Amino acid sequence: MRFDAEVAATLEAILRWRRDVRHFRTDPVDEAVLARLADLMALAPSVGNARPWRVIRVEDAALRAAVRANFRCCDEAAAADYAGEQAAAYRALKLAGLDAAPVQLAVFTHIDPAEGHGLGRRTMPETLRQSTAMAIHSLWLAARAVNLGMGMVSILDPAEMARIFAAPEDWVFSAYLCLGHAEWDDDTPLLHRTGWQENAPTGWEVR
């Protein structure tokens, strides 16, 4: 199958308008849409076709409360690393959509799955985590394509997340995702708008 310029332009728009969303409406997401997103996430590439991502849809109120408590603890510790104006700027940032996002997903990576039979990861076992990252990004783009927003909460203690979800010993915590209808659409990253960090050059080096 060959794609035309219109499809290429649409993909570029999805990439540009994919944002780390932290402001969500509480409207529920249609279950059929969520099922479709799960199917599209499963199309992500993975080392040796191991498909090591393990996704838990978090509906239980006690589990969500435990995640919020974990975030608050880690957020306070992170804030203490900054001083002066930067500390104030950090505390002014909204860094998670945990209170409003209707869909929340805890994502783990199985670090030694039988699937894939070890292909491609003997010398680079980190490719399993990279595979999970690609699955997350695939979900992110697929969500944006159906006008949903997604945000990744990284200010969490991985060991505590594993404890909260009683994860098997061979699962490592990878990400906590908030998914739903964004309060507004934006093609400019929030950290740009707040003056926290502009894009650093990431051009390809020629050798």
N, C-alpha and C positions, 0 to 999 in steps of 0.2 A: 504494500500500500504506500502511495506517495501522498504527502500532505502539501497543500497549496499555501500561498502567502497569507491567506486569511487565517488559516489555522495557526501558522507561525506567529502572526500578530496577536491572536487570542492567547497563545501560550505566553508571549512576552507580557501581555497585560496582566495575566494571572500572577506571573512572577513579580511584577512591579507592585501589584495591589495585595500581595500576600503580606500580612503584617502580623506581628506578635501581639495579638489582641488581649487586652486586659479589662476592657469595659464591655460587659455583656448585658443583653436583655435576658430576662428570666423565662421568656417564651420557650416551651418545649420544642425539641427538634423531632420531626416526623420519623417514626421508627423505620419506615421503608427507606428514607434517606440515609439513616445511620447504617442500615444493612448494606446499602450500596457502597457507602464509604468504606466499610470493613472489607468488602470485596475488592475495591480499588487499592486499598492499602496492601492487600495480599499480592498485588501485581508487582510490588517493589523488588528490585534486584537483591540478591543475597549471595554470599560466598558459598559455593558448592551447592546452591539451592537448599541451604540449611534452614532458612526462614526462622531465625532464632528469637524473633520478638514474641513476647507473651504479654497480652493486653488484658487488663482487668477493668471492666466498667464499674465505676464506684458509685453506687446508689445509696448505700447504707449511711445514715446520718452520723452515726458514731465514727465510722471510718473517715468521713469527710471532716468531722471535727478534729480528729487526730491529725490529719494532714494539715489543717489550718494551724493547729498548735505547733506542729513541726516547723511550718513556714515562719510563724511569728518568732519562734526562738532563734532560728537561723538568720532571720532578717535583722533582729536586734544585734546579733553577733557581727553581722556584716556591716551594719551601720557604725559600729565601734571602730572599724578599720579606717574610717574617714575622719577628717578634722575640718573645722572652719566652714567655709562656704560649700566645700564639696560634701561635707556631712549633711548640711542643710538641704543641698540639692538631692542627695540620695534619699533622705527622708520624705522629700516632696514627691518622689516618683511613686506611681502605682505599679507594683511589680507582680501582681497576680490577680486573676479573676475568680478566685476561689469562692467568693461569697455569692456570685450571681450565675456563673456558667451552669447551664442545665445539664450538660454532659461532661463528665470528668473521667479521665482514663489514666490508670497507673500502668506504665510500660516498663517491662523488665526484659533483660536479655538472658537467654539460656546459654551459658558459657561453654557447655560441652554437649550439644544435642547429638542424638544418634543420627538425625537427619543430615544429609550431606556427606556422611561417612568420612569426615575430616578433610574433604577435598578443598584445597586452596587456603587452608588456615593453619597448616602445620607450622610454617615459619612466621606467620602473621596472625596470631589468634585474635588480635584486636579487630580483624575484619568482621567478626561476629557482631561486635558493638557498632561497627560502621554500617553493617547491614540493617540493624535496628534503626539507626539514624536515617538511613535512606527510606525505610518504611514510614517513619514519622514524617519525613518531608513529603513523601508521596501522599500521605493522608492530608497534610497541610494544604497542598495544591488542590487536591480533589475537593476538599471542603470549600476552598475559596471559589472554585469553579461553580459551586451550587450556592454561592452567596452566603456562606457561613464563615465565621471567623474562628481562629484557633490560637491559643497561646500556650507556651511551654513554661512551666514553673521550675526553675532550676535552683532556687534558694531553699533547698531541702537537705536534710541529712540522709544520705543513701542507706546507711545501716538502720536508721530508725524507720525509714520507709519499708525496708525489708521486714522489719519486726511487725509493723502495723498490719501488713498484708500477709504475714506468716508465709513469706516466700520460701520456696525450697532453697537449700544451700547452693545449688548450682544456678540460681537466678541472681543476676545483679540488677539493681535499680538503674534505669536509663532515663526516664522522664515522667513528669506528671503533666497531662495535657488538659486544658480547658477548651471546650468546644460549644459553640452556639451562635446565636444571632448577635452580631456586634452592635453596639449602640450607635456607631457611625462607621463609615468606610473612610479609609485614608491611604493615600499612596506614599506618605512620608512617615518613616519610622518615628515612634514616640521619642526615642532617645535623641533623634535629630531635633525634633520640635522643642525639646526641653533644654537643648544645648549640652547634653551630657557627652556625646561622642559623634563626630562626623565620620564618614567613611574614610578609612585609610586606603592608600593605593594597593590593589591586589592584582596588578597586571601580570601577564605571563612573561617570565624571564626567558630570553633566548640565549642558548649556549651553543 
